[in-house]
Amino acid sequence: MSIALIAIIAAGVLGAVLGVIIGMVAKAFAVEVDERIEGVEERLPGANCGGCGFAGCADFAKAVVGERAKPGECPVAAPEDISNIAEYLGIVAEEKEKRVAVVRCSGDCANTVRSLYNGVCDCRSAVLVAGGAKGCDYGCLGFGSCADACPFGAIEIRDGLAVVHPELCVGCENCVAACPKDLILMVPAAVDVHVYCNSPEKGAVKRQVCRTACIGCRKCVKASGEEDHMLVDGFLIKTNYENPPQPDLVEASACPTSALRLGTKHAVGAYGGASK
């Protein structure tokens, strides 16, 4: 028998033995995968936005099957998606309130004092290096870090100001983490009245750098009556999202700086600036 033939037979026997060993090891250490995980993942929108707090849709599906998360915790999933997942798993679907992002600033380039800025066009970098070009230390820098973080195109940078389009926002909260000024709130989508200002400074100080800042005049508080629809926080008024006002409050209060706005109108650029 030739050496070549012996080598071929030896290699074949060795390969067969190794194959048997590998098969036995694989079977001994095999991890059983719940087929329901794939079923849940197929019923998710597949955005992989991370808004649920997990690495992606696959990780979230695994958590749902493992009862570490609920289907309604996916911010992108529509009510029908949640119902389909609950029906598939044989559990009760919980109703979820849609939440959208609100950038608490109305100071675009036309209404704010800005200095010359020739640095990196990224909000977080600008804050670390020079604070950006805006005169207000609490306002939107307008470099679009939040817009870049939004996988759904729900944030537009308009004249140096981040503007959320509520009809496109799914509440993934990526923008919240991207904003270095903590300007972005997640609020109930049903609420349309917002104060587009975040500065705690006195009214006179705010007006020196921004024409559309909330000056704390409390006209909206008085117009809302004693229902606590608007909350007073020093020199800043805030919407009470637990007891929100009706849309007609904006017109009734006649905010002198137009800081009090309807989100739907703000999104389409209906407010040009201060009324007085």
N, C-alpha and C positions, 0 to 999 in steps of 0.2 A: 504494500500500500504506500502510495507516494506521500511525501511530507505535506504537500499542498492539500490533499484530500483529508489527511488527519487534522490539519489545522481548521479546515472548513467544518468537519464534524464536531471538533472540540468547541469551536465558536458557536455552533448551533445548539449544542447541549448546554453550554454556559448561558446562552441567551434565553433558552427555555427555563432553566433553573432561576435566573434572575427575574424573568417575567412572572413566574409563580410566586417568588418572594415579594416582589413589588405589589402584586395583586393582593396577597395576604395582608401585607402592611396597610395598603390603601383601604381594605375592607375593615381592618381592625381599628384604624384611626379615622374612618369616615365620619363626617359631621352631617347629620340629617338636616335637610333644608325643608322648612315648611312651605309647601307649594302655595299656601295662601299669601305669602309675601309677594310672590310674583303676581298673583291675582289682584292684590291691593295696588301694587305699583302700576299695573295696567289701567286701573281706574282713576289714577291721579293725573293731574294736568301735565306732569312731566316738565315743569319749569326749572326744577333744580335750583331755586332761588335761595334756599337756606332760611327763608322767613319763618319756618316752623321750629328752627333751632337745631335741626339735624343737618348732617353733611349733604344730603340730597334726598330725592324722592325714594330711592332704594332704601336708604337708612331710615327714613320716616316710615315707610311701609313695614319694615321690620319692627319698628317700635310700636306701630299700631297693632300688629298681630301679637306682639309680646305684651300688650296692654300697658305699655309705657307712654303711650300717647293716644289721643283721640282723633278720629278723622277730621273733625271740625277745626283742629289746630293748624291745618294747612291753609294759609291765608289766600292762596290762589284758587283753591277748589270752590267750584260753584255749589249751591245747595243740592243740585242734582247729583254731582259727583260724590258728595258726602252721603247722600241717601243711598246711592249705589254701593258704596263701600260698606255702609252699615248693613244693608240687606245681604251683601255677599258674606259678611262675617257673622250675621245673625245677631246683631246688637242694635240698640236703639240709637238713632241719629239725633244728635243734639243740635238745636238751632244756634247759629252763630251770627253775631252782629258784625256787619261789614264795617271796617275801619279804613280810613284813608289818611294820607299825610297832609299836614298843613305847615307851610313855612311861615313862621311868625315874623314876617318882615314885608314891608311894602316900599322900601327905599330903593327904587331903581336909580339909574344914572341921572335921570331928569329931575329928581327930587332930593338928591343928597349931595353933600360936599365930599369931594374925593380928591386925593392927592395923586401925584404922578407915581405910578407903580411900574417897575420894569423887572419884576421877579418871576418866579415860577407860577404859572397859571394853574394852581391847585390850592384849594381852600386850606387844607391841613398844612401844606408847606408854607403858605403865606402867613398863617397864624404863627408858626414857629419862627419864621425869619423876621418879618417886619409888620405883621398884623394886617397886611393888605392895604388897599388904597382908600377904604371907606372911612369917613370921619366918625361914624358911630361904631363904637367897639363891640356892640351887641348885634349888629345887623348882618345881613347876608352879604358875603364877599362876592358872590356871583361868578365864581370860576368854574362852577359846574361839577364839583366832586359828587354831589348828590345825584345829578343827572347821569353821570357816568356809572354810578352804582345801581341805577334803576334798570332792571332787565326788561321792563315793559314800556319804556319810552314815555312815562307818565309825567316827567319833569322837564320843563322847558326853561332855558336861560333867556330871559327877555330884557333887554336893556340893562344888563348887569344884575338881574334879580332872578332867583329861582322861583318858578311858578308851577304849582302842581295842577294837573288836569285830573280832577276827581273821578271822571268817568273812565279814565285809564288806570288809575291807581288800584292795585289789588291788596295793598296793605302788607307787603312783604317786609317792610321796615329796613331794607338795605340802606335807604337814604338817611335814616335816623343815625345809624352807626357812622355814616360817612361825613356828617356835618360836625366840624370842630367847634361850632358855636352853640351846639345844643338848641338849634332853632326849630327843629322839626318835631311836631307832635303827631301822634296817631290818635285820631278822634272819630267818633261815630259818623258814618257816611251820611246819616240822615240830618245832621246838623249843618246848616249853611251859613251861620253867622259867626264870624271870627274877628279877633282883634289882630291885625297884622303889624304887630310891634312887640319887641321883647326887651326893650331898654327900661331899666329901673330908675334912670336918671330923672331929675326934675324936668318939668315941661319946658322951661325956658332953655335949659341946656340941650335938650333933644332938638328943639326947633332951630338951634344954631347950625346943626349938621344935617337935619332931615325935615322936610316940609310935611311928610305924611306920618310922622311919629305920633303915638298916643301921648297926649299931654296931661292925662289924668283929670280932665275937666268934669268928669262924671255925668255928662249929659245922657249917656246911654244908660247909666245906672238909674238915674231919675226917671227916664222914659220907660224903663222896664217895671217901674213900680216897686212893690215890696216882695216880689217873687224870687229874689236872689238869682235872677238869670245872669247877671253880670257881677263879677267879683272884683273887689278893690284890693290891690296888692301894692301898697305904697303909692307911688306915682304912676302905676301901671294898672290898667283895667284888663280883666281877662274874662273870656266866656266861661260860664259854668256849664261844662259839658255833661254834668250829672243832672242839670235842670236847665237845659238850653232855651234861649229865647226864640221867638218866632221871627221869620224873615222880615216882617214889617217893622221890626225895631230899628233897622238900619236907617230907613227913611224917617221914622218918628224921632230918632235921637239927633239927626242932622249933625253928625260928627264933623267938627270944623276942620279936621285934617284928613278925613276919609280913611282913618286907620281902622274904623269899624266897617267891615265889608261883607258882602255875600260872596262866598267862595266860588260859586258858579259864574258870577259876573267878573270877579277878579281873574279867573282863569282865562277869560276871553279879552281881557284888557279894557274893561268898561270904566275903570277909574283912572283918571288922568293925573290927579294930584289933590292938593288941599283945596277945600272949598272956600276957605277964608285966608 
